Amino acid sequence: MREIFDEIDNIKNSIESIQDEKYKELFNQISNLLINLSDKVEEVIVKQESLEENVGYIGEDLTDIQDELFEEVTFEDLMDIEDEYIEISCKCCGKPLFVEKDALNKNNNIPCPFCNNKAN
């Protein structure tokens, strides 16, 4: 970007040497437009670099989450999970629900996520 700003400065210096005021004003307006466009381009570049960095961080976070989600589970872990949950059918819509045994024993009012009625 520094090179572009240097070129614009060179153009401004050349414009200063123009004798005809009509052309000089026109070229000054064009020069100011180029400066404004260059500033916007520089702003976009900075924002793009920031976005690229953030996307990199998000990618790393997703990789960590994926590693946690798909880590190996032993048969014992699966059996423990199976022992903790029980399958019931909603008495209103008949869809199957998996509910923790403790929640079923402690709570008589289990809401169905499908029909929003009492499931048991």
Beta strands, then each sheet from edge to edge (+ up, - down):
strand 1: 85-89
strand 2: 96-100
sheet 1: 1+ 2-
end
